[in-house]
Amino acid sequence: MKIHNGFETIGSDTLGDRAALRAGCHRFLSGHGRSTARAWTERLAASPYLGLALDEYSDGPAIALLESRVADLLGKPAALWFPKGITAQQAALLVHAANTGKRAVALHPQSHLAIDEQDALDRLAGLLPVRIGLDHRPFTLQDLQAVAEPLAAVTVELPLRRAAFQAPVWKDLVALSTWARDRGTPFHIDGARIWEVAPWYGRSLAEIAALSNTIYVSFYKGLGGLGGCVLAGPEAFIQAARPWRNRYGGDLAVAFPFIVTALDGLAEYLPRMGDYHRHACAIAQALVGVGLAANPAVPHGNSFQVHFPVCAAALTAAAHDVARRRGFWLFGRVLEAALPDRCYAEIAVGEATMGWRPDEVAALLSTLSGTTANR
């Protein structure tokens, strides 16, 4: 994998090439379907929320409606719109740090906060990340108990994307929350994909969020929005976080398309999360039957990894060949695994995936793997 002219590349393909290839496909293994500019425009034009007035610098009826709905879903007193999770979580942790007088933040070494923000936690917020746990699974109470220094907050990503979308089992999550509460340490949930993991827990979003002092949720993953997120928590906390949105450049002049697609996602896709989870489990089970490994074997949400006995470059080339010949878009990305000549890809079950039978997916990916191995 290389970086060329600002693009991540695999072989000779740039991200632009892959976007064009994906746009020409008519069937998608992950997500909710087409994501071209035309598809987004048509979706916006059909939204029942299009009649709401435009917002201005994060103020308007659509934003107020979104914040209110998410606060109700999560059982929190207040919520605040942000254009990016990076901004929302920096704001959350800065307020927690100010309230506690501490700077150290416990986080998983493979979490969004540790991996995806180019060290914003320490370089911008001036906080001190304390990485705990092993890369391949969520951290445990024992990992947390080993932290000796006072903490401004404990953060948990639900589910942990880079550890195959795994989440702590319920009793372990309760134990982490209880440990933090007993010590007066704020417990913050990075809930970018919390919508997707709720069916596995068999609990409401409000029951899960009740374990936290604060929680952030995203709209452009399982809910299929253009982007954006919400930070939820106590009223005083949200008021303290509001200035940080502006300080981090998060008060957009107009955010209306983001808000409308978030409201659409809550109405259209959130009620389907249980169906997506069940379909993910059925696909994972079918893959085992053809000799491919799903991780976890029983998905914790709508998303999981599929492991292949071939290298990433070869599988990517084979998947792109399927896209060109058959119009099937299989994977957003293929990554090298820890063992030589092994790789994995992610499947995130959405509305488009529901059109694939589990045995059909298993047969296609088995053929893809076998074809690649014989090259």
C-alpha positions in Angstrom: 0.0 0.0 0.0 1.5 3.4 -1.0 0.7 7.1 -0.8 0.9 8.9 -4.2 -0.2 12.5 -4.8 -2.2 12.4 -1.6 -4.1 9.2 -2.4 -3.8 5.9 -0.7 -3.1 3.3 -3.4 -3.1 -0.4 -3.9 -1.1 -1.4 -6.9 -1.8 1.2 -9.6 -5.4 2.1 -8.4 -6.0 5.4 -6.7 -8.9 6.3 -4.5 -10.3 8.2 -7.4 -10.1 5.2 -9.7 -11.9 3.1 -7.1 -14.6 5.7 -6.6 -15.3 5.7 -10.4 -15.3 1.9 -10.4 -17.7 1.8 -7.5 -20.0 4.3 -9.2 -20.4 2.0 -12.1 -21.6 -0.9 -10.0 -25.2 -1.8 -9.5 -24.9 -4.2 -6.5 -23.2 -3.6 -3.2 -22.2 -6.1 -0.5 -22.0 -3.5 2.2 -24.0 -0.4 3.2 -27.2 1.0 1.8 -26.3 1.2 -1.9 -25.1 3.8 -4.3 -23.3 6.9 -2.9 -22.8 9.0 -6.1 -23.4 12.7 -6.2 -26.6 12.1 -8.1 -27.9 9.5 -5.6 -27.3 11.9 -2.7 -29.0 14.7 -4.5 -32.0 12.6 -5.3 -32.2 11.3 -1.7 -32.1 14.9 -0.4 -34.8 16.0 -2.8 -37.1 13.2 -1.6 -36.6 13.8 2.1 -39.7 14.6 4.1 -37.6 17.1 6.1 -36.8 19.3 3.1 -39.5 21.8 4.2 -37.6 22.7 7.3 -35.8 26.1 7.3 -32.1 26.3 6.6 -29.8 26.5 9.6 -27.2 29.2 10.1 -24.1 28.6 12.1 -25.5 25.5 13.9 -28.8 27.2 14.7 -32.0 26.2 13.0 -35.2 24.0 13.3 -33.7 20.9 11.6 -30.6 20.9 13.9 -32.9 21.4 17.0 -35.1 18.5 15.9 -32.1 16.2 15.4 -30.6 17.1 18.7 -33.9 16.6 20.5 -34.5 13.2 18.9 -31.0 11.9 19.7 -31.2 13.1 23.3 -34.5 11.2 23.7 -33.2 8.0 22.1 -30.1 8.1 24.4 -32.0 9.1 27.5 -29.8 12.2 28.0 -30.9 15.6 29.0 -29.3 17.5 26.2 -27.4 17.0 22.9 -25.3 19.1 20.6 -24.7 18.7 16.8 -21.1 18.6 15.5 -19.9 18.2 11.9 -17.1 15.7 12.9 -16.6 13.1 15.6 -13.0 14.4 16.1 -14.4 17.8 17.1 -17.2 16.3 19.3 -14.9 14.0 21.3 -12.2 16.7 21.7 -14.8 19.0 23.1 -16.2 16.2 25.4 -12.8 15.3 26.9 -11.7 19.0 27.3 -14.8 19.6 29.4 -14.2 16.5 31.4 -10.6 17.6 32.0 -11.7 21.0 33.1 -14.3 19.6 35.5 -11.9 17.0 37.1 -8.7 19.1 37.0 -6.9 16.1 35.4 -5.4 15.5 31.9 -4.9 11.8 31.5 -7.6 10.0 29.4 -7.8 6.2 29.3 -8.4 4.8 25.8 -7.9 1.7 23.7 -4.7 1.7 21.5 -6.8 0.9 18.4 -9.6 3.3 19.1 -10.7 6.3 16.9 -9.1 8.6 19.5 -5.7 6.8 19.3 -5.6 6.1 15.5 -7.7 8.4 13.4 -7.1 11.9 14.8 -3.4 12.4 14.1 -2.6 12.9 17.8 -5.2 15.6 18.2 -5.8 14.6 21.8 -2.4 15.7 22.9 -1.3 18.1 20.2 -4.5 20.2 20.2 -6.3 19.4 23.4 -3.2 19.1 25.6 -4.5 15.9 27.1 -2.5 12.8 27.9 -3.6 9.5 26.3 -3.2 6.4 28.5 -3.4 3.4 26.2 -4.7 0.2 27.8 -5.6 -3.2 26.6 -4.6 -5.5 23.8 -5.0 -4.6 20.1 -7.3 -7.5 19.2 -10.0 -7.1 21.8 -11.7 -4.4 23.9 -10.0 -3.6 27.2 -11.2 -5.2 30.4 -11.8 -4.2 34.0 -8.4 -5.8 34.9 -6.7 -3.6 32.3 -8.4 -0.5 33.7 -7.6 -1.4 37.3 -3.9 -1.5 36.3 -3.9 2.3 35.6 -2.2 4.0 38.5 -2.7 7.7 37.6 -5.8 9.8 38.2 -7.9 10.1 35.0 -9.9 12.9 33.5 -12.1 10.3 31.7 -12.4 6.7 30.6 -13.4 6.2 27.0 -14.8 3.1 25.4 -15.5 2.7 21.7 -18.7 0.7 21.1 -18.0 -1.4 19.1 -14.3 -1.3 18.6 -13.9 -1.0 14.8 -10.3 -2.1 14.4 -10.8 -5.1 16.7 -13.3 -6.6 14.3 -16.2 -4.5 15.6 -16.1 -6.2 18.9 -17.7 -4.8 22.1 -17.4 -5.9 25.7 -20.2 -8.2 26.9 -22.8 -6.4 29.0 -21.5 -7.4 32.4 -18.0 -6.3 31.4 -19.3 -2.9 30.2 -21.2 -2.5 33.4 -18.1 -3.3 35.4 -16.1 -0.6 33.5 -18.8 2.0 34.1 -19.1 1.1 37.8 -15.3 1.3 38.3 -15.3 4.8 36.8 -18.4 5.9 38.7 -17.1 4.7 42.0 -14.0 6.8 41.5 -15.8 9.9 40.3 -14.2 9.5 36.9 -16.3 10.5 33.9 -17.2 7.5 31.6 -17.4 8.6 27.9 -18.7 6.3 25.2 -17.5 6.7 21.6 -20.7 5.4 20.1 -20.0 6.0 16.5 -21.6 2.6 15.7 -23.7 2.2 18.9 -26.8 1.9 16.7 -25.4 -1.2 15.2 -24.4 -3.0 18.4 -27.6 -2.4 20.4 -29.4 -5.5 19.0 -26.5 -7.7 20.1 -26.8 -6.3 23.7 -30.5 -6.8 23.5 -31.0 -3.5 25.3 -32.2 -0.1 24.3 -29.9 2.8 23.3 -31.0 4.6 26.5 -30.0 1.6 28.6 -26.6 1.5 27.0 -26.0 5.2 27.2 -27.1 5.3 30.9 -23.8 3.6 31.7 -22.0 6.8 30.5 -21.7 10.3 31.6 -21.4 11.4 28.0 -21.8 9.8 24.6 -21.0 10.6 21.0 -22.9 9.1 18.1 -22.3 9.2 14.3 -24.7 9.5 11.4 -22.7 8.6 8.4 -21.9 4.9 9.2 -24.8 2.6 9.8 -27.4 5.4 9.5 -26.1 6.3 6.0 -26.0 10.0 6.4 -23.7 12.5 4.6 -21.8 13.1 7.8 -21.9 14.7 11.2 -22.6 13.5 14.8 -24.1 14.5 18.1 -22.6 14.7 21.6 -25.1 14.0 24.4 -25.0 14.4 28.2 -26.1 16.7 31.0 -27.3 20.1 30.2 -24.4 21.9 31.9 -21.9 19.7 30.2 -23.4 20.4 26.8 -23.4 24.1 27.4 -19.7 23.9 28.4 -18.9 21.9 25.2 -20.7 24.4 22.9 -17.8 27.0 22.7 -15.4 24.2 21.8 -17.4 23.5 18.7 -16.7 27.0 17.4 -13.1 26.9 18.6 -12.5 23.8 16.6 -14.1 25.3 13.5 -17.3 23.2 13.8 -19.9 26.0 13.4 -20.6 25.5 9.7 -22.4 28.3 7.9 -25.0 25.8 6.6 -25.1 22.1 7.6 -28.6 21.4 6.3 -27.8 18.4 3.9 -26.0 16.7 6.8 -28.9 17.2 9.2 -31.6 16.1 6.7 -29.8 12.8 5.9 -29.2 12.2 9.6 -32.9 12.6 10.3 -33.7 10.3 7.3 -31.3 7.7 8.6 -32.8 7.7 12.1 -36.3 7.1 10.5 -35.3 4.7 7.8 -32.3 2.6 8.9 -32.3 2.7 12.7 -35.5 0.5 13.0 -33.7 -2.1 10.7 -30.6 -2.6 12.9 -31.9 -5.9 14.3 -32.5 -7.2 10.8 -29.0 -6.2 9.8 -27.5 -7.9 12.8 -29.3 -11.2 12.1 -28.3 -11.1 8.4 -24.6 -10.4 9.4 -24.7 -13.5 11.7 -26.2 -15.6 8.9 -23.5 -14.5 6.4 -20.7 -15.1 8.9 -22.0 -18.6 9.6 -22.3 -19.3 5.8 -18.7 -18.2 5.3 -17.4 -20.8 7.8 -19.1 -23.4 5.7 -16.9 -22.6 2.7 -13.7 -22.4 4.7 -13.4 -18.7 5.2 -13.0 -17.1 8.7 -15.4 -14.5 10.0 -14.2 -12.4 12.9 -15.9 -12.5 15.3 -17.6 -15.8 14.4 -20.8 -14.3 15.7 -20.8 -10.6 14.8 -21.5 -8.1 17.6 -23.3 -5.8 15.3 -23.9 -5.4 11.6 -20.2 -5.4 10.7 -17.4 -8.0 10.9 -14.1 -9.0 9.2 -13.7 -11.8 6.6 -10.2 -13.3 6.5 -8.7 -14.7 3.3 -5.6 -16.9 2.8 -4.2 -14.6 0.1 -2.4 -11.2 0.1 -4.3 -7.9 0.1 -3.0 -6.7 -3.3 -4.2 -9.9 -5.0 -7.6 -9.9 -3.4 -8.1 -6.2 -4.2 -7.3 -6.8 -7.8 -9.7 -9.8 -7.9 -12.5 -7.8 -6.3 -12.0 -4.9 -8.7 -12.2 -7.4 -11.6 -15.5 -8.6 -10.3 -16.6 -4.9 -10.1 -15.7 -4.4 -13.8 -17.1 -7.6 -15.1 -20.2 -8.1 -13.0 -21.0 -4.7 -11.5 -20.7 -6.0 -7.9 -18.9 -3.8 -5.3 -17.6 -6.1 -2.6 -15.2 -4.2 -0.2 -14.4 -0.7 0.7 -10.8 -1.7 1.6 -8.7 -4.8 1.9 -5.9 -4.9 4.6 -2.9 -7.1 5.2 -3.3 -9.4 8.2 -0.7 -10.2 10.8 0.4 -13.5 9.1 2.2 -13.4 5.7 0.0 -13.7 2.6 -3.2 -13.3 4.6 -5.6 -10.4 4.4 -9.0 -9.3 5.6 -11.9 -7.2 4.4 -14.9 -5.8 6.2 -18.6 -6.4 5.5 -21.0 -3.8 7.0 -24.6 -5.1 6.5 -27.0 -2.4 5.3 -30.0 -2.2 3.1 -28.0 -3.2 0.0 -26.7 -6.3 1.8 -30.2 -7.5 2.5 -30.5 -8.3 -1.2 -27.8 -10.9 -0.9 -28.5 -14.4 0.4 -25.9 -15.7 2.9 -25.1 -18.7 0.7 -24.7 -16.4 -2.3 -22.2 -14.3 -0.4 -20.3 -17.3 0.8 -20.1 -18.8 -2.7 -18.9 -15.6 -4.3 -16.2 -14.9 -1.7 -15.0 -18.5 -1.8 -14.7 -18.4 -5.5 -12.9 -15.0 -5.3 -10.5 -16.4 -2.7 -9.8 -19.6 -4.8 -9.3 -17.6 -8.0 -6.9 -15.3 -6.3 -4.9 -18.1 -4.7 -4.5 -19.7 -8.1 -3.1 -16.6 -9.8 
